[in-house]
Amino acid sequence: MKMFVEPNDIYLHTGFVDFRKSINGLLVIIECELELSPFDDAMFIFCNKKQDKLKIVYWDKTGFAMWCKVLQKNRFKWPKLSDMSHLRLSEQQLTWLLGGYDVIGHSTLHYTSMGL
């Protein structure tokens, strides 16, 4: 049995979430803050302030499902993007996140001259 559906999109909520929220509370964030439909073929990833817990919510065509991961040691490498409410991830970036790696990596630099 597969744990996840194969999503077309994976969205990471960049802010931290009060983990007392259950599925319904997270659905409100998806609709109101992210301005996305929770019924889309997508996964939505949330993290707590201590960065040691993740919740992933998705619609599986019959109801909402939620997957939770709690780290016993260490923290998730959560992106610090204050100007964005969410970030779109690839499946590889999701794997990196769950494995403890930084999903953003280095920022792209754009130069017009060598400055010599």
Secondary structure, 3 states (H helix, E strand, C coil): CCCCCCCCEEEEEEEECCCCCCHHHHHHHHHHHCCCCCCCCEEEEEECCCCCEEEEEEECCCCEEEEEEECCCCCCCCCCCCCCCEEEECHHHHHHHHHCCCCCCCCCCCCCCCCC
